[in-house]
Amino acid sequence: MLTYNLDGNKYLSLYKSIRKDILSGKLKKGQKLPSKRALAQNLSVSVITVQTAYAQLLAEGYIYSAERRGYFVCEIEAGFYGARRVRPVPPENKQTFAIDFVNGAEGAFPFSVWAKLMRGVLSDCGEHLLRRVPCDGDYALKRAVADYLYRARGIEADPRYVVIGAGAEYLYGIIVRLLGRDTVFAVENPGYKNISSAYKLYGAECAYISVGEEGADCAEAERSRAGVLHISPSHQFPTGAVTPARSRARLISWADACGRYIIEDDYDSEFRLAGKPLQSMYSLNPDRVIYMNTFSKSLAPSMRMGYMILPPALYERYISLFNESSCAVPLFEQKTLASMLDGGHFERHIQRLKNRYRAVRSALAVKAGELGKRCVLHDTGSGLHLLAQFPYAPNEEYIKAKALDMGINVKCVSDYLLAPAKTLEKCAVINYAGVSKESIFKIVF
């Protein structure tokens, strides 16, 4: 007779105990199980409890029933026998820092505004929010994005050609599908490693274009086999380089000459902290430039919403490929973001963040000044990172080690190299998105 110590949910405990005995081989193939009444009496439980456990085992194929004979153990493949081996998951050992210039926690999300807008959308849209979303996104958000880009960046974009997607990496995959996996994608080097990783994940080949003081090297791009060039002309990561007008014109001519495309990644254009926004490359040639941005920097990375503006020819191809699909971003979130953009809430939020980041940047300048010639800041006034060069440091490992001794997490420009190339030496990348001015002033050299 089977004997088990049952606790908690008795049916579940009995089911797991018998299953364990079957998997371990303790109960053999073809072995007859006790009758429901006999086992219930032996375990001091109800017949219903045994019946429910047997029914679950029967449904999952661990036992079988024979009419008027009872229940018997099924044959289980040999690989299932023996003790279950579970590899223990090591505890997460996430290091914390007094100041993190690498990962940078995000800015203050406008929870109260977002919650209010969500309630309004829920009230206004109701069951409409349950409908299928077109593959290129909800038109209300497409229009709101186009209107915002005109106000903030001077970009005149037809809302029809705006495509909403679940973050930048998702949109990279869409572009690979549009242009073909045999297309070579040129990316900046050094650069944000997730870009090339995403293109490779989707089956594309990557070429690496060196970045200098004026951004991507035009001559290297022209010599490459690339059919697409992915750049951030307004504020390159990690060098911070801004591509001048002459280089932009040269690259657009290169793209226009042989039917190539440029992906203008405007990832942190909202945070130009000095001067007016720079002209976009998309505005210069909408037929050859794919404009791309997300709300990861401005709102939160967990809000997986991004968008791109496709040239008309690519948009038509996009519709032909994906028209049967549904947009991966929930309609509820799209409607809420559209309301945020239309109501001016987003721009007010950006202005508050810009004021905060200006204060942080000023604090960084003060602390760098304390080091005199030992620290030189390279700052173009754009985006949420700048460079701090330490010309008298022995090497970059020394810079990172000294920072770590002070509880500061930092990487150097060379840490973002995708292939061997000449780049700024002894230069730390200061990503201050999640740093307060108070924490900066607490740094003691």
N, C-alpha and C positions, 0 to 999 in steps of 0.2 A: 504494500500500500504506500502511496506517495505521502510524504510528510513534509510540510513546509511551514515556516513561520510567516504568517501573513500580517502585513501592517498597512495602515492608511487605507487606500482604496483596495479592498480585498480582491475584487475581480481582477484589477490590473496587476496586483501583486502575484496572484495565482497564475495568470497568463504569462507573466515574465518568468516566473519560476519554472513552469513546464517548458517554455520555449528555450530557456537556458539549458535545461537538462537534455533537450533534443539536440541542440546545437553542439553541446559538449560531447555527445555520444553516450551520456549516462542512460538515456532512454533510447533503445536500439530500434532500428528499422523493423516495422511490423509488430512491435511490442504493443500489447493491448493495454489501454488505459483503464483505470477503475471506472465503474459506472458513476453517473452523476450523483445518484443518491448515496452510494457508498463513500465516495470521496467527500461529499458534503458532510456526512456524519463524522468521518475521520478528522476533518479539519475544523469541525464545529462552525460551519458556515451554512448559508442557505443553498438550496438546490439551484436557485436562480443565479447565484454567484458562480457556481461551477459551470452551469449551462452557458452563461455569458462568456466565460473564459474559453470554454471548448469551442463556442461559435466563432470567436475571434481567431483561434488557432486554426480552425477548419477553413475560415475565409482566406487566411494567409498561406495555406498549404502546408502547415506543419503536421497536421493530422488528417485522417480521412475516416469516414464512417461507413460501416457495413450494416445493412438492414438486419435487425434482430440480433446483431452480434456485438455492436458497440463501436468504440473509437480506437484507432490504431495509429501508430507513429509512421509518418511518411518517410520515404527515402530522401535524404538531403545529400547534396554533393559533398565529397570528402573534404573539399576546401573549407567548408563551413564548420567542420568539427574542431574541437580544441578550444582553449581559452581565447577569448577575444583580445586581440592586441590593440591597445589604444596608445598612440604616442602622446605623452603629456605635452600640452601646450605651454611653453615657457612663459612665465609672467612678463607682461610688458614692462620694459625698463626704460621708460621715456625720460630722458634727461631734461631737467628744467634749468632755465637760465634767468639771471636777473634781467638781462636784456637780450632779445633774440633778433639779430639783424639778418637772419636767413629766412625763417618761416613767417615771421611777422604776422601776429594776430590781426584780424580785420578791424576796420573802423566801426564806430558805433552804428549799429543797424537801427533804423527808425521804427522800432516795434510798434509804438502807439499809432503812428501814421498808417503803417501797413495793416494793423488790425482793424482800424476804422475803415480803410478802403475795402478790405475783405468783406466786412459786414455789409457795406454798401453794394458791392458786387453780388453778394449772395442774395440780397434783397431784390436787386434790380433784375438779375438774370435767372434766378431760380433753376428750374429744370433744364434750361438751355445749357447750363454748365455740364450736363451729362452727355451732350452730343459729341459726335466725332469731330475732331479738329482737322482742318485741311492740312495737307502735308507741309505747306510752307508757313503755317501758323495762322492765328486769328487775325483777320484784317484790321480790327481795331488796334491791335498792338503794332502791326506792320505800319499803319498810318501814324501812330503815335511816335514810333521810332524815327520815321522819316521827318516828321515835324520837329522832333527834338534835335536831330542832327542838323537841320537847317538853322535852328536857333543857336545851338551851341558851337557848331563847327562850320557853318556856312555851306554845308553839303546839300545840294539839290538832288534828291533821290526820289524816283518814282516808287511809291509804296508797294506797287505790284511786285517789284524785284527784290524786296526784302524777304529773307527767309529766316524764320525763327527756328532755333535748334537747342538741344539740351547740352549747352556748353561748347567750348572751343574744340575739344578733342572729337566730339560728335560731328561738328561741322567739317573738321579736317577729313574725316572719313567720307563725308558727302562729296567733298571736292575731289578726292581720289577717284570715287565712282564716276564723277562727271568727266574728268579729264583722262582717266585710264591708268591702270597700274603700271603700264609701260612708260609713263611720263616720268621724267626725272625732276624731282622737287629740290630746288636749291634753297638752303637755309643759312642763316647767319652763323658765323663761328668766330668768337664764342657766342653762345646763345642759350635760350631756354630749352633745356634738353627734352622736355615733353613734346615739343613740336616735331622734331625729327623722329622721336620714338613712336609718335602716333602715326606719322606717315608710313614708317616701316611696318608698323603693326597692320596697316591696311594694304600692305603689299607693294608700296611704292619704293623706288630707289631714291636716296638722298645724295646731293652734292653739297659741299661745304664752301661757303664764300667768306673770305676774311673780312673782318670789320675793322675799320680805322677810325680816325677822328671824324670823317665825313660819312660814316655809316658803311654799308656794304660796298665792297670794292667792285666798281662798275666793270673794270677790265676783266676781272675773274669771272664775273657773271657772263660777260660776252663770250669768253673762251669756253665756258662750260657747255655741257650737253643739255642743260636744263630747259624744260618747257614751261616751268613755273618758278618764280622767285618769291619766297616768303620773307618779307622784311617788316621791320617796325621803324619807319622813317622819322616819326615824331619823337621817339625816345627809345633807343635800342636797349635791350637787356642782354648782358649786364653793363655794357660800356657806357650807356647813357648818350651815345652819339646821336646827333640830329643830322639827317641827310639834307644837304643844301639844295637849292632850286636847280642848279646846273646838273647835279647828279640825278635828281628825280627825272629831269627832262631826258637825260641820257638813257636811263633805265626804261622809261616809257617808250622811247624810240626803239630800243632793243626789243621790247615786247611787241610793239606794233609791226616791226619789220617782218617777223616770221610767224605771226599768230600765236605768240606766247602770252602768258598771263602773269600778273603781279598780284600777290596777296598782300594787301596793306593791313597789317595787324596793328590796330590802334588801341592796344590793350589798356593803356592808362592815360589816354588823351584828356580825360576829364580833369586831370590833376596837373595841368600846366600852371605852375604857381607864380610865374613871372611873365608878364607880357600877354599878348593875345594868342589864341589858338593858331597853330600853323595850318597853312592850306593843305588839304588832303590830296594825295595822289589820285584818288578816285575822281575828284573834281576835274583833274586834268585830262583824264581819258576813261570815261565810264565803260567803254567797250573792252578795255584790256586790263582793268583793275578790279579785283574782288575786294571789297571793303569788309573788314571783320572786326567785331568787338564783342565783349561780354559784360555782364553785370557782376563779375566775380570781385573785381577791385572796388567797385563803387557801392555794392550792397553786401554780398557775402558769397564766398565760394560754394557754400551749400545750395545756393540758389542757382541751379543748373539751367541758366538761360543765357543764350548768346544769340547773335544774329549776324548775317552777312548780306551784302547787297551784290547781287550777281549781275554781270553784263546781260543784256536782253537775250543774246543767243544761248548763253549758259542756262539762263532761267527757263527757257523753253525746253532745253534738254532735261533740266531738273524735273519739270512737270511730267515729261514723258516717262521718266524713270520711276518717279516716286508718287505719282498721282493716286495710286491705290493705297498708299501708306497713310498713316495718321501722324501728326506732329507729336513728338515724344514729350513735349512740355504740357502739363495739365492746363486746360482752358481756364480754370479758376485763377491760376497764377498769372496767366497771360492777361486776363481781364483786369486783375488787380494792378499789374505793372503798367498797363495802358492808362488806367485811371491815375496812377502816380505821375506818369509823364505828362498827361494832359492837364492835370491840376497844378502843375508847377512844383509839386512836392519833391520830385527828384532833384530838380535844380537847387532848391533851397537846402536839401540834404547835402548835395555836393559842395555848396558854398560853405556850410558849417565844417565839413571835413577839410576843405582847403584852408580855412582859417586855422584849424587845429594843426594841420601839417606844416603851415608856414611857421608856426610857433616852434614846432619840433625841429624844423630845419635851422631856424635861428639859434636854437639851443645847441645843435650840432656844430654850428660855426663858432660859437663861443668856446666850446670844449676843444675844438680843433685848434683855435687860437692859443689856447694854453700850452700847446705843444710846440708852438713856433714853427720853425722850418722842418721839424721832424714829421709834420703832417700837412699835406697839401690836399685840399678838397677840390674835386672836379664836379661842378654842378652846372647843369644847363637850365635849371629852373623848371624842368619838366618831370612829371611822374613822381613816383614814391620811392625812388632810390637815387643815391649819388655815390661817388667813389671817394675813398680816402686813401691817398698814396703815402707810404712811409719810406721815403728814399734812403734813410740811413739804417733801416732794418736789415739784418744779415740775409734774411730770406722770408718767404711767405709762411712757411711753417712756424717760424718764430713769431710772426704777427698773430697768427691764429692761436698759438699757445699762450702768448701774453694776454690776449683777449679772454681766453678761456679761464685763465687765472683770476680775472676780474669778474667772472660770471657772465661773460659776453660771448654769444655764439655768432660767428662771422665766417664768411667765405671770401676767397679772393677771385679776381676776374679769371685767372687761369683754371679755377675749378669748374668753369663753365665751358671749357674748350671741348668741342666735339671731335676735333681732329687736330694734329699738330699745326700750330700757327703762331706767328709773332703777335703778342698782345701786351697790354700794359702790365708792367711788373711791379710787384710789391704793392698791389692796389686792392684794398678791401672793398667789397660791395656792401654798402650800408642801406639795407631795406628797412625804412623806418615806418612802415605802414601800421605796425601794432605797438609803437613805442610812444610813451608820453614824454613831454618836455621835462617833467619832474624827474623821471628816471634818468634822463640824460644828464641833468645837473648833479645827480648823485655820483656820477662816475669820478673816481679819484685816481689820478695817474701817479 
